[in-house]
Amino acid sequence: MFISDFLDICDPVLTFDKFMEGIDLTKYLDKLPARETGRVRYNPVNMLKTVLFGF
């Protein structure tokens, strides 16, 4: 089963995600420092989308 099977096509989460996919966010997030130790970094684009949707 997929989560998209339970969501309506007009769901705000899906609409926001499709809108944000049309924006090239990598040009704003390209100067991230390299991590060589510690845990794996979150995907910065997905994290920004999550925070923006929360607001």
FIDO-985556 format. One record per residue: residue number from 1; residue in three letters; x, y, z of N, C-alpha, C in turn. Coordinates in steps of 0.1 Angstrom, whole numbers, plus 5000, padded with zeros to 4 digits. Each point is the difference from the previous one (the first is absolute). Layout:
# FIDO-985556
PT;NUM;ALA;X;Y;Z;X;Y;Z;X;Y;Z
...
***
This chain:
# FIDO-985556
PT;1;MET;5008;4988;5000;4992;5012;5000;5009;5013;5000
PT;2;PHE;4995;5009;4993;5007;5013;5000;4992;5011;5007
PT;3;ILE;5006;5010;5006;4993;5010;5007;4992;5008;4990
PT;4;SER;5004;5001;4987;4993;5008;4991;4986;4993;4997
PT;5;ASP;4998;4987;5003;4987;4994;4998;4990;5006;5009
PT;6;PHE;5004;5005;5012;4991;5005;5010;4998;5015;4999
PT;7;LEU;5008;5007;4992;4999;5015;4999;4992;5004;4988
PT;8;ASP;4992;5011;5002;4993;5005;4988;5009;5008;4992
PT;9;ILE;4998;5002;4987;5008;5007;4991;5001;5015;5003
PT;10;CYS;4990;5005;5007;5000;5014;5005;5005;5002;5014
PT;11;ASP;5006;4990;5005;5005;5001;5014;5011;5011;5001
PT;12;PRO;5000;5008;5010;5009;5011;5001;5015;4996;5000
PT;13;VAL;5003;4988;5006;5014;4995;5000;5005;4997;4986
PT;14;LEU;4991;4993;4992;5004;4997;4986;5001;5013;4992
PT;15;THR;4991;5009;5001;5000;5012;4992;5013;5008;5004
PT;16;PHE;5003;5001;5012;5012;5008;5004;5013;4993;4995
PT;17;ASP;5000;4987;5001;5012;4992;4995;5002;5002;4985
PT;18;LYS;4989;5000;4992;5001;5002;4986;5005;5014;4997
PT;19;PHE;4995;5010;5007;5004;5013;4998;5015;5002;5003
PT;20;MET;5004;4994;5011;5014;5002;5004;5010;4993;4990
PT;21;GLU;4995;4989;4994;5009;4993;4990;5003;5008;4988
PT;22;GLY;4991;5010;4997;5003;5009;4989;5010;5011;5003
PT;23;ILE;5004;5001;5012;5010;5010;5004;5014;4994;5002
PT;24;ASP;5010;5005;4994;5013;4995;5001;5006;5005;5013
PT;25;LEU;4999;4992;5011;5005;5004;5013;5015;4998;5002
PT;26;THR;5006;4992;4991;5014;4997;5002;5009;5012;4998
PT;27;LYS;4996;5010;4993;5008;5012;4999;5000;5008;5013
PT;28;TYR;4991;4998;5008;5000;5007;5013;5007;4991;5011
PT;29;LEU;5001;4988;4998;5006;4991;5010;5013;4993;4995
PT;30;ASP;5007;5007;4992;5012;4994;4994;5013;5002;5009
PT;31;LYS;5000;5008;5009;5011;5003;5008;5000;4993;5014
PT;32;LEU;4995;4988;5000;5000;4993;5013;5014;4994;5003
PT;33;PRO;5005;5000;5012;5013;4994;5003;4999;4985;4999
PT;34;ALA;5011;4994;4996;5001;4986;4999;5000;4994;5014
PT;35;ARG;4993;4989;5001;5000;4992;5013;5008;4988;4998
PT;36;GLU;5011;4998;5008;5008;4988;4999;4998;4991;5012
PT;37;THR;4995;5005;5011;4997;4992;5012;4986;5002;5005
PT;38;GLY;4996;4991;5008;4986;5001;5006;4990;4993;4991
PT;39;ARG;4988;5003;5003;4989;4993;4993;4998;5006;4986
PT;40;VAL;4992;4993;4992;4997;5004;4986;4992;5013;5001
PT;41;ARG;5003;5009;4992;4992;5013;4999;4986;4998;4994
PT;42;TYR;4991;5008;5005;4987;5000;4994;5001;5006;4986
PT;43;ASN;4991;4996;4991;4999;5007;4987;4996;5014;5002
PT;44;PRO;5008;5010;4997;4996;5014;5003;4988;5005;4992
PT;45;VAL;4998;4995;4988;4988;5004;4993;4987;4995;5006
PT;46;ASN;5000;4987;5004;4989;4994;5007;4997;5007;5014
PT;47;MET;5011;5003;5007;4998;5007;5013;4994;5014;4998
PT;48;LEU;5005;5007;4990;4994;5014;4997;4986;4999;4997
PT;49;LYS;4996;4990;4991;4986;4998;4997;4991;4997;5012
PT;50;THR;5005;4992;5009;4993;4996;5012;4998;5013;5009
PT;51;VAL;5010;5008;5002;4999;5012;5008;4991;5010;4994
PT;52;LEU;5001;5002;4987;4991;5010;4993;4986;4995;5001
PT;53;PHE;4997;4987;4998;4986;4996;5001;4995;5001;5014
PT;54;GLY;5008;4999;5010;4996;5001;5014;4996;5015;5003
PT;55;PHE;5006;5009;4994;4996;5014;5002;4988;5003;4992
***
